Amino acid sequence: MKLAPAQLGKHLQGPLAPVYVVCGDEPLLCQEAADAIRGASRAQGFSEREVFHAEANFDWGLLYEAGASLSLFAEKRVIELRIGNGKPGDKGAAAIIEYLGRPPEDTLLLISLPKLDGSTQKSKWAKALIDGPHCQFVQIWPVDANQLPQWIRQRLSQAGMNATQEAVELIAARVEGNLLAAAQEIEKLKLLADGAQIDAGTVQAAVADSARYDVFGLIEAILSGDAGHALRMLQGLRGEGQEALFIVAMLARELRQLANISHQYSQGIPLEKAFASARPPVWDKRRPLVSKALQRHSATRWKQLLIDAQRIDAQVKGQAPGDPWNSLARLALMMAGQRLPLGE
């Protein structure tokens, strides 16, 4: 059944459901919802954890085995199933439906999905997740431009800060609908404000104090096709201690949007209409950059690059072999238009 994000915190204070689904294209809010579920499971004694990434050629028998096997130490456990493309295929759909039919005791299944389109929501496996009696389906919706100032004000309040309307609007203008960027700015303000009222001057000082290299500059270099500059910025970010997980999350967000817009355009939908319907929407001043990037690859290629980003996410978390920083460099070069083989 559906569970509103606003109700998740209260729900997690009680008995946990056998299955949770976090679905949406807003990385920060999806991550926070999944973290809340993980935290509640740990508090209720789920001490074991196993993570599966359902990518191409994934062995769905692993889900069967995980559901059927007993814990080595008879402890409660969490199984995480991450379906990055939202398409489990016939075998995956059958595996999910079978699992939901008889969820094992002392096991919590946490499924992460991107936003599901209308046709996918009508599929048998998606309906089982959305309406199933053993499942709580948490749909994460983007924060639109009109809602963003209020969202920023609430986050500032949660961090123990008050801000003028001018300061809030300045933050909203800087982040252009990017919630991860907004959260990063708020963390920065916590260090600078020291409990004081946040005004426009404080925000300007925080902007001026930004690192010489930032992820948003990296993305702009990639979208513009400046591979050399993108690589230098990535090296600078690493040298300044930026987390690789944040970088790959931001690149995956861009790739998901590029793949979706490219797919719509290939279906005959005008580019301006695709920009307007994108979630989050493509702001006017970014449209030339995004248009330039879209000329480099097909929708299929953008989807392949998104799968590559998901593999890097697993590398960062120690769940896949390889150096995530080397993989990030390759991904940045490919997004910028360099023709390199995928997945190496």
ABEGO torsion letter per residue (X at the ends): XBBBAAAAAAAAABBBBABBBBBEABAAAAAAAAAAAAAAAAAAGBABBBBBBBBBGBBAAAAAAAAABBBAAGBBBBBBBBBAAGBAEAAAAAAAAAAAABBBBGBBBBBBBBBBBAAAAABAAAAAAAABAABBBBBBBBBBAAAAAAAAAAAAAAAGBBBBAAAAAAAAAAAGGBAAAAAAAAAAAAAAAGGBBBBAAAAAAAAAABBABBAAAAAAAAAAGBAAAAAAAAAAAAAAGBBAAAAAAAAAAAAAAAAAAAAAAAAGBBAAAAAAABOBBBBAAAAAAAAAAAAABBAAAAAAAAAAAAAAAAAAAGABBEBAAAAAAAAAAAAAGBBBBBGX
